[in-house]
Amino acid sequence: MDRRAATALLSAHDLDGVQRDIDHALSRRITFPPRSVINTGTDVMVQHLRTFMNHLNGHDSMTAQSVDVHNLLRAAERNLDVPVRPTPQTSHRDAYVYWHTITTLTTTPRPLPHPPQRPGAPGMTPTAQIPAPRTDLKGVDLERVTFEQAKGWRCALCATCLTADRPLGMFTAQRGLLTEPTELWACSPPCR
């Protein structure tokens, strides 16, 4: 989908439809809905998230939001990746959690239009927005982090497959996969 098509999809009418889909996904339930409802809801939210990602990819300016947008796009891409997505063999609960994760990511970029920022405005320097990477994480040998942990597919703390996650921050190490600043993720709710 090109940027013009993505922007055309983001009319007020379409955003109302997205909000209805979000409300449906996040509504409180006593029991899990049928798997067909979860699968359909997941497909709808994936489509909405991809539309928002295409729209956000069109914002190339170095504003205060650009670091946040970059992190959001990375998290969305990570959760839309095939190894993370539920399969027919995935448990009912894990499929439901994935639906909620994709829905939460879809709610993050709204409202989409950001007020324009002037280059050079106070607090707008890129280095002021990017925290320095950490070199230690209690209980984790950063030099031995696996590829799946570095990509955010598995928890950096306990190595379980992530379906719902939380950021731990940016980390670097002298050797291994984290020689460049890398954002690590962990289980949500916390595993430890």
ZADO-1210 file (C-alpha; in nm, 4 decimals, padded with zeros to 6 digits):
<atoms>
<atom x="00.0000" y="00.0000" z="00.0000" code="MET" pos="1"/>
<atom x="00.1491" y="00.3365" z="-00.0935" code="ASP" pos="2"/>
<atom x="00.1437" y="00.6434" z="00.1323" code="ARG" pos="3"/>
<atom x="-00.1389" y="00.8136" z="-00.0566" code="ARG" pos="4"/>
<atom x="-00.3630" y="00.5070" z="-00.0174" code="ALA" pos="5"/>
<atom x="-00.2707" y="00.4749" z="00.3507" code="ALA" pos="6"/>
<atom x="-00.3521" y="00.8411" z="00.4140" code="THR" pos="7"/>
<atom x="-00.6829" y="00.8089" z="00.2273" code="ALA" pos="8"/>
<atom x="-00.7805" y="00.5257" z="00.4622" code="LEU" pos="9"/>
<atom x="-00.7324" y="00.7477" z="00.7658" code="LEU" pos="10"/>
<atom x="-01.0454" y="00.9603" z="00.7316" code="SER" pos="11"/>
<atom x="-01.2558" y="01.0393" z="01.0371" code="ALA" pos="12"/>
<atom x="-01.5076" y="00.7713" z="00.9315" code="HIS" pos="13"/>
<atom x="-01.2344" y="00.5088" z="00.9125" code="ASP" pos="14"/>
<atom x="-01.0906" y="00.6121" z="01.2497" code="LEU" pos="15"/>
<atom x="-01.4368" y="00.5648" z="01.4025" code="ASP" pos="16"/>
<atom x="-01.4395" y="00.2114" z="01.2601" code="GLY" pos="17"/>
<atom x="-01.0911" y="00.1472" z="01.3998" code="VAL" pos="18"/>
<atom x="-01.2076" y="00.2717" z="01.7404" code="GLN" pos="19"/>
<atom x="-01.5058" y="00.0326" z="01.7314" code="ARG" pos="20"/>
<atom x="-01.2698" y="-00.2563" z="01.6499" code="ASP" pos="21"/>
<atom x="-01.0382" y="-00.1523" z="01.9357" code="ILE" pos="22"/>
<atom x="-01.3309" y="-00.1289" z="02.1806" code="ASP" pos="23"/>
<atom x="-01.4472" y="-00.4754" z="02.0720" code="HIS" pos="24"/>
<atom x="-01.0993" y="-00.6243" z="02.1195" code="ALA" pos="25"/>
<atom x="-01.0407" y="-00.4654" z="02.4604" code="LEU" pos="26"/>
<atom x="-01.3915" y="-00.5165" z="02.6028" code="SER" pos="27"/>
<atom x="-01.4048" y="-00.7062" z="02.9307" code="ARG" pos="28"/>
<atom x="-01.5194" y="-01.0653" z="02.9037" code="ARG" pos="29"/>
<atom x="-01.5963" y="-01.3365" z="03.1553" code="ILE" pos="30"/>
<atom x="-01.4623" y="-01.6114" z="02.9271" code="THR" pos="31"/>
<atom x="-01.2506" y="-01.6205" z="02.6129" code="PHE" pos="32"/>
<atom x="-01.4472" y="-01.5588" z="02.2939" code="PRO" pos="33"/>
<atom x="-01.4524" y="-01.8395" z="02.0350" code="PRO" pos="34"/>
<atom x="-01.1259" y="-01.8865" z="01.8471" code="ARG" pos="35"/>
<atom x="-01.2936" y="-01.7724" z="01.5227" code="SER" pos="36"/>
<atom x="-01.3733" y="-01.4343" z="01.6861" code="VAL" pos="37"/>
<atom x="-01.0147" y="-01.4029" z="01.8084" code="ILE" pos="38"/>
<atom x="-00.8721" y="-01.4902" z="01.4662" code="ASN" pos="39"/>
<atom x="-01.1030" y="-01.2482" z="01.2829" code="THR" pos="40"/>
<atom x="-01.0373" y="-00.9719" z="01.5359" code="GLY" pos="41"/>
<atom x="-00.6626" y="-01.0304" z="01.5065" code="THR" pos="42"/>
<atom x="-00.6758" y="-01.0090" z="01.1265" code="ASP" pos="43"/>
<atom x="-00.8719" y="-00.6828" z="01.1445" code="VAL" pos="44"/>
<atom x="-00.6321" y="-00.5282" z="01.3969" code="MET" pos="45"/>
<atom x="-00.3275" y="-00.6400" z="01.1941" code="VAL" pos="46"/>
<atom x="-00.4760" y="-00.4600" z="00.8930" code="GLN" pos="47"/>
<atom x="-00.5343" y="-00.1430" z="01.0981" code="HIS" pos="48"/>
<atom x="-00.1836" y="-00.1595" z="01.2434" code="LEU" pos="49"/>
<atom x="-00.0269" y="-00.2011" z="00.8991" code="ARG" pos="50"/>
<atom x="-00.2245" y="00.1020" z="00.7741" code="THR" pos="51"/>
<atom x="-00.0990" y="00.3122" z="01.0649" code="PHE" pos="52"/>
<atom x="00.2570" y="00.1868" z="01.0106" code="MET" pos="53"/>
<atom x="00.2422" y="00.2882" z="00.6440" code="ASN" pos="54"/>
<atom x="00.1183" y="00.6317" z="00.7484" code="HIS" pos="55"/>
<atom x="00.3899" y="00.6702" z="01.0131" code="LEU" pos="56"/>
<atom x="00.6618" y="00.5613" z="00.7693" code="ASN" pos="57"/>
<atom x="00.5747" y="00.8738" z="00.5708" code="GLY" pos="58"/>
<atom x="00.6926" y="01.1027" z="00.8531" code="HIS" pos="59"/>
<atom x="01.0638" y="01.1380" z="00.7759" code="ASP" pos="60"/>
<atom x="01.1359" y="01.4507" z="00.9777" code="SER" pos="61"/>
<atom x="01.3682" y="01.4478" z="01.2803" code="MET" pos="62"/>
<atom x="01.1151" y="01.5655" z="01.5377" code="THR" pos="63"/>
<atom x="01.0819" y="01.4757" z="01.9010" code="ALA" pos="64"/>
<atom x="00.8349" y="01.2066" z="01.8015" code="GLN" pos="65"/>
<atom x="01.0697" y="01.0435" z="01.5487" code="SER" pos="66"/>
<atom x="01.2452" y="00.8341" z="01.8152" code="VAL" pos="67"/>
<atom x="00.9084" y="00.7275" z="01.9558" code="ASP" pos="68"/>
<atom x="00.7765" y="00.6551" z="01.6063" code="VAL" pos="69"/>
<atom x="01.0866" y="00.4493" z="01.5281" code="HIS" pos="70"/>
<atom x="01.0429" y="00.2470" z="01.8478" code="ASN" pos="71"/>
<atom x="00.6728" y="00.1988" z="01.7782" code="LEU" pos="72"/>
<atom x="00.7429" y="00.0778" z="01.4244" code="LEU" pos="73"/>
<atom x="01.0064" y="-00.1657" z="01.5536" code="ARG" pos="74"/>
<atom x="00.7672" y="-00.3050" z="01.8141" code="ALA" pos="75"/>
<atom x="00.4902" y="-00.3390" z="01.5547" code="ALA" pos="76"/>
<atom x="00.7191" y="-00.5110" z="01.3043" code="GLU" pos="77"/>
<atom x="00.8415" y="-00.7461" z="01.5749" code="ARG" pos="78"/>
<atom x="00.4880" y="-00.8442" z="01.6732" code="ASN" pos="79"/>
<atom x="00.3711" y="-00.8809" z="01.3134" code="LEU" pos="80"/>
<atom x="00.6624" y="-01.1118" z="01.2326" code="ASP" pos="81"/>
<atom x="00.5630" y="-01.4679" z="01.1382" code="VAL" pos="82"/>
<atom x="00.7409" y="-01.6534" z="01.4260" code="PRO" pos="83"/>
<atom x="00.5487" y="-01.4424" z="01.6805" code="VAL" pos="84"/>
<atom x="00.2021" y="-01.4688" z="01.5203" code="ARG" pos="85"/>
<atom x="-00.0391" y="-01.7363" z="01.6425" code="PRO" pos="86"/>
<atom x="-00.0852" y="-02.0533" z="01.4390" code="THR" pos="87"/>
<atom x="-00.3696" y="-02.3077" z="01.4581" code="PRO" pos="88"/>
<atom x="-00.1562" y="-02.4943" z="01.7141" code="GLN" pos="89"/>
<atom x="-00.1212" y="-02.1869" z="01.9393" code="THR" pos="90"/>
<atom x="-00.3205" y="-02.2095" z="02.2607" code="SER" pos="91"/>
<atom x="-00.6504" y="-02.0226" z="02.2848" code="HIS" pos="92"/>
<atom x="-00.5116" y="-01.8008" z="02.5606" code="ARG" pos="93"/>
<atom x="-00.1947" y="-01.7099" z="02.3682" code="ASP" pos="94"/>
<atom x="-00.3994" y="-01.6207" z="02.0595" code="ALA" pos="95"/>
<atom x="-00.6194" y="-01.3969" z="02.2776" code="TYR" pos="96"/>
<atom x="-00.3131" y="-01.2273" z="02.4327" code="VAL" pos="97"/>
<atom x="-00.1687" y="-01.1688" z="02.0848" code="TYR" pos="98"/>
<atom x="-00.4973" y="-01.0058" z="01.9743" code="TRP" pos="99"/>
<atom x="-00.4733" y="-00.7705" z="02.2736" code="HIS" pos="100"/>
<atom x="-00.1057" y="-00.6940" z="02.2028" code="THR" pos="101"/>
<atom x="-00.1759" y="-00.5997" z="01.8402" code="ILE" pos="102"/>
<atom x="-00.4747" y="-00.3911" z="01.9549" code="THR" pos="103"/>
<atom x="-00.2613" y="-00.2061" z="02.2091" code="THR" pos="104"/>
<atom x="00.0004" y="-00.1330" z="01.9432" code="LEU" pos="105"/>
<atom x="-00.2764" y="-00.0024" z="01.7163" code="THR" pos="106"/>
<atom x="-00.3958" y="00.2417" z="01.9841" code="THR" pos="107"/>
<atom x="-00.0465" y="00.3849" z="02.0358" code="THR" pos="108"/>
<atom x="-00.0057" y="00.6020" z="01.7224" code="PRO" pos="109"/>
<atom x="-00.3324" y="00.7928" z="01.7640" code="ARG" pos="110"/>
<atom x="-00.3873" y="01.0820" z="01.7183" code="PRO" pos="111"/>
<atom x="-00.1843" y="01.0505" z="01.4002" code="LEU" pos="112"/>
<atom x="-00.1388" y="01.4148" z="01.2999" code="PRO" pos="113"/>
<atom x="00.1445" y="01.5556" z="01.5136" code="HIS" pos="114"/>
<atom x="00.1908" y="01.9287" z="01.5429" code="PRO" pos="115"/>
<atom x="00.4881" y="02.0386" z="01.3344" code="PRO" pos="116"/>
<atom x="00.8044" y="02.1086" z="01.5302" code="GLN" pos="117"/>
<atom x="01.0622" y="02.3674" z="01.4340" code="ARG" pos="118"/>
<atom x="01.4167" y="02.2325" z="01.3868" code="PRO" pos="119"/>
<atom x="01.6417" y="02.3697" z="01.6559" code="GLY" pos="120"/>
<atom x="01.3568" y="02.4270" z="01.9026" code="ALA" pos="121"/>
<atom x="01.4503" y="02.3731" z="02.2701" code="PRO" pos="122"/>
<atom x="01.4641" y="02.0064" z="02.3582" code="GLY" pos="123"/>
<atom x="01.4541" y="01.9025" z="01.9934" code="MET" pos="124"/>
<atom x="01.8099" y="01.7808" z="01.9479" code="THR" pos="125"/>
<atom x="01.8159" y="01.4091" z="01.8621" code="PRO" pos="126"/>
<atom x="02.0733" y="01.3309" z="02.1318" code="THR" pos="127"/>
<atom x="01.8470" y="01.4816" z="02.3981" code="ALA" pos="128"/>
<atom x="01.5777" y="01.2275" z="02.3079" code="GLN" pos="129"/>
<atom x="01.7893" y="00.9100" z="02.2980" code="ILE" pos="130"/>
<atom x="01.9020" y="00.7750" z="02.6365" code="PRO" pos="131"/>
<atom x="02.2515" y="00.6292" z="02.6574" code="ALA" pos="132"/>
<atom x="02.2496" y="00.2478" z="02.6315" code="PRO" pos="133"/>
<atom x="02.3087" y="00.0538" z="02.9507" code="ARG" pos="134"/>
<atom x="02.5859" y="-00.2045" z="02.9779" code="THR" pos="135"/>
<atom x="02.4389" y="-00.4225" z="03.2536" code="ASP" pos="136"/>
<atom x="02.1122" y="-00.6028" z="03.3181" code="LEU" pos="137"/>
<atom x="02.0817" y="-00.7768" z="03.6532" code="LYS" pos="138"/>
<atom x="02.0910" y="-01.1539" z="03.6095" code="GLY" pos="139"/>
<atom x="02.1633" y="-01.1445" z="03.2330" code="VAL" pos="140"/>
<atom x="02.4987" y="-01.1894" z="03.0586" code="ASP" pos="141"/>
<atom x="02.4554" y="-00.9381" z="02.7754" code="LEU" pos="142"/>
<atom x="02.7387" y="-01.0988" z="02.5770" code="GLU" pos="143"/>
<atom x="02.5425" y="-01.4270" z="02.5639" code="ARG" pos="144"/>
<atom x="02.2036" y="-01.2891" z="02.4558" code="VAL" pos="145"/>
<atom x="02.0596" y="-01.5073" z="02.1775" code="THR" pos="146"/>
<atom x="01.9486" y="-01.3842" z="01.8366" code="PHE" pos="147"/>
<atom x="01.5812" y="-01.4353" z="01.9299" code="GLU" pos="148"/>
<atom x="01.6262" y="-01.2348" z="02.2501" code="GLN" pos="149"/>
<atom x="01.8066" y="-00.9545" z="02.0645" code="ALA" pos="150"/>
<atom x="01.5238" y="-00.9411" z="01.8051" code="LYS" pos="151"/>
<atom x="01.2616" y="-00.9252" z="02.0819" code="GLY" pos="152"/>
<atom x="01.1013" y="-01.2597" z="01.9977" code="TRP" pos="153"/>
<atom x="01.1998" y="-01.4091" z="02.3336" code="ARG" pos="154"/>
<atom x="01.2233" y="-01.2586" z="02.6806" code="CYS" pos="155"/>
<atom x="01.5709" y="-01.1232" z="02.7587" code="ALA" pos="156"/>
<atom x="01.5320" y="-01.2414" z="03.1195" code="LEU" pos="157"/>
<atom x="01.3762" y="-01.5900" z="03.0979" code="CYS" pos="158"/>
<atom x="01.3958" y="-01.6704" z="02.7208" code="ALA" pos="159"/>
<atom x="01.0263" y="-01.7611" z="02.6841" code="THR" pos="160"/>
<atom x="00.8484" y="-01.6675" z="02.3602" code="CYS" pos="161"/>
<atom x="00.6983" y="-01.3190" z="02.3915" code="LEU" pos="162"/>
<atom x="00.3309" y="-01.2644" z="02.3193" code="THR" pos="163"/>
<atom x="00.2876" y="-00.9667" z="02.5514" code="ALA" pos="164"/>
<atom x="00.5971" y="-00.7641" z="02.6335" code="ASP" pos="165"/>
<atom x="00.7474" y="-00.4642" z="02.8038" code="ARG" pos="166"/>
<atom x="01.0636" y="-00.2743" z="02.7113" code="PRO" pos="167"/>
<atom x="01.3693" y="-00.3095" z="02.9343" code="LEU" pos="168"/>
<atom x="01.5681" y="-00.0322" z="02.7652" code="GLY" pos="169"/>
<atom x="01.8636" y="-00.0013" z="02.5303" code="MET" pos="170"/>
<atom x="02.1734" y="-00.2129" z="02.6007" code="PHE" pos="171"/>
<atom x="02.5217" y="-00.2675" z="02.4569" code="THR" pos="172"/>
<atom x="02.7954" y="-00.5200" z="02.5244" code="ALA" pos="173"/>
<atom x="03.1643" y="-00.5490" z="02.4337" code="GLN" pos="174"/>
<atom x="03.1079" y="-00.8785" z="02.2463" code="ARG" pos="175"/>
<atom x="02.8192" y="-01.0812" z="02.1095" code="GLY" pos="176"/>
<atom x="02.5030" y="-00.9611" z="01.9389" code="LEU" pos="177"/>
<atom x="02.4658" y="-00.6379" z="02.1359" code="LEU" pos="178"/>
<atom x="02.7743" y="-00.4493" z="02.0171" code="THR" pos="179"/>
<atom x="02.5336" y="-00.1894" z="01.8749" code="GLU" pos="180"/>
<atom x="02.2683" y="-00.0307" z="02.1019" code="PRO" pos="181"/>
<atom x="01.9784" y="-00.2756" z="02.1055" code="THR" pos="182"/>
<atom x="01.6405" y="-00.2539" z="02.2737" code="GLU" pos="183"/>
<atom x="01.5638" y="-00.5602" z="02.4854" code="LEU" pos="184"/>
<atom x="01.2175" y="-00.6823" z="02.5805" code="TRP" pos="185"/>
<atom x="01.0792" y="-00.8961" z="02.8618" code="ALA" pos="186"/>
<atom x="00.7578" y="-01.0731" z="02.9603" code="CYS" pos="187"/>
<atom x="00.4521" y="-00.8728" z="03.0571" code="SER" pos="188"/>
<atom x="00.3374" y="-00.9324" z="03.3258" code="PRO" pos="189"/>
<atom x="00.6952" y="-00.9505" z="03.4587" code="PRO" pos="190"/>
<atom x="00.8500" y="-01.2969" z="03.4758" code="CYS" pos="191"/>
<atom x="01.0892" y="-01.1811" z="03.7513" code="ARG" pos="192"/>
</atoms>
